[in-house]
């Protein structure tokens, strides 16, 4: 498509991306703005980032740019760093002809473990995931190259894989999540042929490194489309491999507390994103994992005879350990998530004069927000506790004292806590006469 046939202007491309494109071009290499940057401009969306594709190898790129660092093992990439702005530059990928573990490697299921095979632009386009991402803006003549019907699919608002869907998903199962994310982000439909194998292949997500899955979760749930992504993931069976403990409770009780909490958390997260408020993985994971923690704590308390508090502490470790097998939650978020959970126990018993001290806790606000969600989900006694705390938090200093004094004593027993089994004392031995 020539310059006259499309609406992209260089004014819509970041200055740093243009610098990279022009330097590669002037140095004798082919250089293209590629993928999401081109797609989003054509859709009238402001791109979040700009990626570049070229026939220059990573080593060639590093020689051209002093501010370049090479990253990645699965596929070698060049990051050109301009302060906080990073332009990602990828060498054209080629097809796998011969097995060479140094440049390309797949596992038994077909997933690519290493992919440093370079080729030409036509091969690179065929190696891309979706047709709407196989769009190349040529800096030499400002034309657009569209492969696999990318422009047509963009106009038809269709998410369509390039190549055989079964093979492409096996190469990289994360493509199933990307299909969902693009469909909700761009308000498009997933093509029937592209959607057909997803349910059967969804368990392959369990083989993806947990650290990579963490990054994907951020994209799915922290970009303003959490609720839509959650429902589509459930429809395709993609949620269970990521959150097996949560999904087990939802399957056990489709209209229970866990299902209601997930719906509420997703909707609230989208609302906060739309209002430009912060969203943190610590609160998100604390909220959606609360009921797995509660169930595990109940089981531990009944089976082991531990105190209510100790059972919860043990449960927190168990649930986080299992979750991190599929999604690696960094410690800077897992530690505050534990604080939020522990504060639930203190908030349940902390009405009265203790409330003033709890207000000073660094994680009080997050724990309080979770308690309000629990009150909405659980109703009953939890809702009464949440209402008391809401009245206390929103009152001025004078009224807070009156509200605190209205509670007789501060050791309110938690009626929701499971009761420990009482150990029977052995019968006294009869004494010999």
Steps between C-alpha positions, in 0.01 A plus 500: 500500500659823384526820704179632341302191604529527879465754777827453691707815546850526646353751748321202662825309554723571796812704439722225641347233277563723199863546606547123505324450167696774325841388631441140392380615160793740445742222601375284214256280688129451445299648785128478573265610774314177567209341683293674764633849429384485138175321590401749769570810291283358221223438756527853639650381830809661652769226510653409836831411340673479164684190379742481210586210268816492290735274305788618723613234748509574874878542481463741207246703697725515805782645288269776373357607836709567810177504704418142396474193722431148373239299688316169477597136467196358320542769234783753504378861500662842508369766738596855405472703820405869502462575870170334599402440139614167353470420128504123442676393180465145368686336214275341237421146611536208259365147470653204680673282241749290696512415868776701664464535876719810498251701293168314521347241731153365574368275776294181454174698488630727223565805718792711378774521762751682279422686180808684373442421133527806276344548157332749269193718550264251331613225738480737795138582416411132487659450842285772661196394698197687365435657162416837659857503637663413166503863391827672407547877452802553270700809601670514157182582304231526774301211353331219697556131434207284607533122523237228532219747441588711801341821374181315400477329841561834669209652310283192569605513869610136498774338711651236273812289551761466228548133416351189659350598840581168668867525401530870582344459847730206574801709397398763756186435713501865616357581156165376634506771766612757245200412281269573793682821593495640146132410459397697809749783458415565135131403521546225242376144451730197506471316169325161535798301366733688735271442800422132436809330658530727805294298750684178422845664513437726804683260741824574309514830689611297801837447327573872461762640744326657800696826464376548144143427608523779759571752224206368297266532800592868536407558135173308534369649823661842548419667167132579549359178351526268799132404518469430127827304494396297806170392344657414166778307671238299690312430176818360342627317810803728527442619856540162673866439397596842641299494823427132578415555868255779424343313211448187714284701744305659214426159348394372841259792546440701178294760688698489823721754673806438282310552175340818635836630622663443160222687323517788748880527492513503120232767475660716771844468338360623168331789680825605667688485168232715333535756782885499474531355850777262595448125479749272672570128461518471881134594549382320185655168604401546866137547395467214252696255718318589825250214486762234412691627807186488714411147391854376552512664845171336599635160394827549689323618817267200504763242408793620708342678795701819434357830620290703257785748441773235458283305258464809283874569506567143385229525234647821358831327437334196342278701265778734389736210439246324275410821318862576426528170312292656221544876554816620669391780733803714597571526871439875494135409435462168681619651830239780504237245391577307820463823700160562341388148592625522857325832545168336407523304825582813700224704335248232587597526869618860509183703542519726800802689632738265312379655178714813549819296502397300195446824307875566523599174331666562158271247331183601682337664197552198277378263771199724565415501128511120497275487806246721319508262203451204733205673663346548158563137406424319828230720660402388852746558785783601264280774352424629852873515582570676168221752567643577844846559355361715222317720750816521711732586210270764351424672835687801638720468810223577751253259346766229472544504877126462550484217243792322665347533848173357373664160478520335841846352515728447203539123513203428276497131428518405134195286443625404154805323641493120491500334838789280597432144595522452873734227599346258745695439815596135541290318751662468841651159567332312783714478811580161641348422834 
